[in-house]
Amino acid sequence: MSASDNNYDIAIIGGGCVGGTLACALAQEGVRVAVVEARATPQLWAADSVDLRVFAVTRASERIFRAIGCWDVIEQGGISPFRAMQVWDASSTGEIHFDSAELGEPTLGYIVEQRVIQAALNARMEALPTLDRLCPAELAGFDMDADGTRITLDDGRSLSARLLVGADGAQSRVRGMADIAIEARPYDQEAVVAVVTTEQSHQETAWQRFLPTGPLAFLPLRDGRSSIVWSTTPDQAALLCDLDKADFLRELSSAFANRLGAVIDVEERVRFPLQRLHATRYVSERLALIGDAAHVIHPLAGQGVNLGLLDAAALAEVILETLHSGRDPGRLNNLRRYERWRHGNNHAMQRAMDGFKTLFGESAVPVRSVRSLGLGLVNRLGPVKQLIARHAMGLEGDLPRMARG
Ligand SMILES: Cc1cc2nc3c(=O)[nH]c(=O)nc-3n(C[C@H](O)[C@H](O)[C@H](O)COP(=O)(O)OP(=O)(O)OC[C@H]3O[C@@H](n4cnc5c(N)ncnc54)[C@H](O)[C@@H]3O)c2cc1C
């Protein structure tokens, strides 16, 4: 640890995509930051392999990565722009198509492997002189006093900071140790994730078909293959992972209505339980939560990490303004602005995702008809469609400065 006597302005637990972004945003302005990360991630991998976890990165997130000096490295690591999005309903004729050209934008977003983003963030963190990355190391505990917080790590080291940030994911230990309550609900769904090859190319399009059991997404990868996220019942998810390859390919081709021809190959299949979770508070004296530590949403619109990056950009803005005006970034009255800014936004996105999931899970004939009509109407109503697309791209709403470009 290089900061004098292990004293930092900000200590961040969790150096994933969200924690790493906050760390870079602060340290590039000279703030003394410590990042504690449990997992050492590889910086190199086989050129023809694809990470199972990929993100649909919005234009707002691209701007945030540019602002912290990571975008060029992410671009070199490999991004797959998608210029269109096709959403349709398996139980009705409803269909909607978004096109970046109609919106006057070069792309709707990018599909990027998590490891590509992580490697870019790790390299940037290593290069920033006021940032110490303690990895691998885990949070063991912390004590607050009037001036700051004393943090102990599992390897016996300790450090102090004026503000402790929990960016340690859905199972956040920081949140648990701070006794911050959560509203949590399982979706009774699991997501089956895999990399697949289809007969036809993906056409730089993100595809999503709403099945009665949940949405099935095909996300375009840069090598012409697609990454699938198939949300379905836990029983069907288990079955899909157990099927032999030929049967799985047949099931998947049929569930996707052979939209890109047959699915002809699949790599490892992994399933994740899906849940909705929201912390009742994002801040307390000397503590803030960001990313999945604060909220977890359904992956159907691929917004999870994008919301977390907006949290990181908003909290960085609040902390920098507080420090510039000579105030203490750990004091609750200074942190409340961050909570007011992000809690309502994230809640609205969670509600919207839950609404979609419920609407498309309903198989009653009147609901199917309304769904079909609604999708068709939105598809024809230019301004409404544009507004929905701009929200999905992260270009609307009360955006932090870094996300405005
Ligand atoms: C199937 C699926 C598909 C998804 N697809 C998308 C998508 O397309 N687009 C999108 O935006 N989002 C997507 N998401 C959501 C996305 O994965 C999360 O929102 C995102 O990873 C959250 O980032 P984070 O940095 O907050 O948390 P995490 O990625 O969970 O990172 C937390 C970090 O904290 C570290 N950590 C944990 N505990 C400790 C500790 N005690 N001490 C030290 N370090 C610790 C961990 O090692 C980890 O590096 C998807 C999720 C699922 C399940």
The ligand as an SDF file (V2000), in Angstrom:
LIG
                    3D

 53 58  0  0  0  0  0  0  0  0999 V2000
  -27.3950  -14.0240  -17.0090 C   0  0  0  0  0  0  0  0  0  0  0  0
  -27.0800  -12.5790  -16.8350 C   0  0  0  0  0  0  0  0  0  0  0  0
  -26.8980  -11.7710  -17.9520 C   0  0  0  0  0  0  0  0  0  0  0  0
  -26.6080  -10.4030  -17.8030 C   0  0  0  0  0  0  0  0  0  0  0  0
  -26.4780   -9.6260  -18.9180 N   0  0  0  0  0  0  0  0  0  0  0  0
  -26.2750   -8.2930  -18.7890 C   0  0  0  0  0  0  0  0  0  0  0  0
  -26.1600   -7.4090  -19.9330 C   0  0  0  0  0  0  0  0  0  0  0  0
  -26.2510   -7.8180  -21.0870 O   0  0  0  0  0  0  0  0  0  0  0  0
  -25.9570   -6.0850  -19.7180 N   0  0  0  0  0  0  0  0  0  0  0  0
  -25.8670   -5.5760  -18.4570 C   0  0  0  0  0  0  0  0  0  0  0  0
  -25.7290   -4.3580  -18.3120 O   0  0  0  0  0  0  0  0  0  0  0  0
  -25.9410   -6.3680  -17.3580 N   0  0  0  0  0  0  0  0  0  0  0  0
  -26.1370   -7.7040  -17.4870 C   0  0  0  0  0  0  0  0  0  0  0  0
  -26.2220   -8.4930  -16.3700 N   0  0  0  0  0  0  0  0  0  0  0  0
  -26.0450   -7.8860  -15.0410 C   0  0  0  0  0  0  0  0  0  0  0  0
  -24.5580   -7.6720  -14.7220 C   0  0  0  0  0  0  0  0  0  0  0  0
  -23.8700   -8.9080  -14.7290 O   0  0  0  0  0  0  0  0  0  0  0  0
  -24.4020   -7.0110  -13.3540 C   0  0  0  0  0  0  0  0  0  0  0  0
  -25.3000   -5.9390  -13.2460 O   0  0  0  0  0  0  0  0  0  0  0  0
  -22.9650   -6.4770  -13.1820 C   0  0  0  0  0  0  0  0  0  0  0  0
  -22.0290   -7.5170  -13.2470 O   0  0  0  0  0  0  0  0  0  0  0  0
  -22.8280   -5.7620  -11.8280 C   0  0  0  0  0  0  0  0  0  0  0  0
  -21.5190   -5.2700  -11.6890 O   0  0  0  0  0  0  0  0  0  0  0  0
  -20.9260   -4.9510  -10.2410 P   0  0  0  0  0  0  0  0  0  0  0  0
  -19.5260   -4.4770  -10.4980 O   0  0  0  0  0  0  0  0  0  0  0  0
  -21.8670   -4.0870   -9.4880 O   0  0  0  0  0  0  0  0  0  0  0  0
  -20.9410   -6.3460   -9.4750 O   0  0  0  0  0  0  0  0  0  0  0  0
  -20.1040   -7.6590   -9.7880 P   0  0  0  0  0  0  0  0  0  0  0  0
  -19.9020   -7.8350  -11.2560 O   0  0  0  0  0  0  0  0  0  0  0  0
  -20.7850   -8.7660   -9.0510 O   0  0  0  0  0  0  0  0  0  0  0  0
  -18.6750   -7.3430   -9.1450 O   0  0  0  0  0  0  0  0  0  0  0  0
  -18.4800   -7.3470   -7.7430 C   0  0  0  0  0  0  0  0  0  0  0  0
  -16.9760   -7.4920   -7.4830 C   0  0  0  0  0  0  0  0  0  0  0  0
  -16.7730   -7.4510   -6.0650 O   0  0  0  0  0  0  0  0  0  0  0  0
  -15.8630   -8.4840   -5.6890 C   0  0  0  0  0  0  0  0  0  0  0  0
  -16.1610   -8.8400   -4.3000 N   0  0  0  0  0  0  0  0  0  0  0  0
  -17.2960   -9.4210   -3.8180 C   0  0  0  0  0  0  0  0  0  0  0  0
  -17.2360   -9.5520   -2.4800 N   0  0  0  0  0  0  0  0  0  0  0  0
  -16.0300   -9.0570   -2.0920 C   0  0  0  0  0  0  0  0  0  0  0  0
  -15.3780   -8.9130   -0.8390 C   0  0  0  0  0  0  0  0  0  0  0  0
  -15.9670   -9.3170    0.3350 N   0  0  0  0  0  0  0  0  0  0  0  0
  -14.1380   -8.3600   -0.7880 N   0  0  0  0  0  0  0  0  0  0  0  0
  -13.5400   -7.9540   -1.9390 C   0  0  0  0  0  0  0  0  0  0  0  0
  -14.1190   -8.0640   -3.1590 N   0  0  0  0  0  0  0  0  0  0  0  0
  -15.3470   -8.6070   -3.2420 C   0  0  0  0  0  0  0  0  0  0  0  0
  -16.1160   -9.6090   -6.6920 C   0  0  0  0  0  0  0  0  0  0  0  0
  -14.9910  -10.4450   -6.8220 O   0  0  0  0  0  0  0  0  0  0  0  0
  -16.4270   -8.8260   -7.9740 C   0  0  0  0  0  0  0  0  0  0  0  0
  -15.2780   -8.5620   -8.7570 O   0  0  0  0  0  0  0  0  0  0  0  0
  -26.5080   -9.8490  -16.4960 C   0  0  0  0  0  0  0  0  0  0  0  0
  -26.6650  -10.6760  -15.3670 C   0  0  0  0  0  0  0  0  0  0  0  0
  -26.9800  -12.0220  -15.5300 C   0  0  0  0  0  0  0  0  0  0  0  0
  -27.1700  -12.8880  -14.3100 C   0  0  0  0  0  0  0  0  0  0  0  0
  1  2  1  0
  2  3  1  0
  2 52  2  0
  3  4  2  0
  4  5  1  0
  4 50  1  0
  5  6  2  0
  6  7  1  0
  6 13  1  0
  7  8  2  0
  7  9  1  0
  9 10  1  0
 10 11  2  0
 10 12  1  0
 12 13  2  0
 13 14  1  0
 14 15  1  0
 14 50  1  0
 15 16  1  0
 16 17  1  0
 16 18  1  0
 18 19  1  0
 18 20  1  0
 20 21  1  0
 20 22  1  0
 22 23  1  0
 23 24  1  0
 24 25  2  0
 24 26  1  0
 24 27  1  0
 27 28  1  0
 28 29  2  0
 28 30  1  0
 28 31  1  0
 31 32  1  0
 32 33  1  0
 33 34  1  0
 33 48  1  0
 34 35  1  0
 35 36  1  0
 35 46  1  0
 36 37  1  0
 36 45  1  0
 37 38  2  0
 38 39  1  0
 39 40  1  0
 39 45  2  0
 40 41  1  0
 40 42  2  0
 42 43  1  0
 43 44  2  0
 44 45  1  0
 46 47  1  0
 46 48  1  0
 48 49  1  0
 50 51  2  0
 51 52  1  0
 52 53  1  0
M  END
$$$$
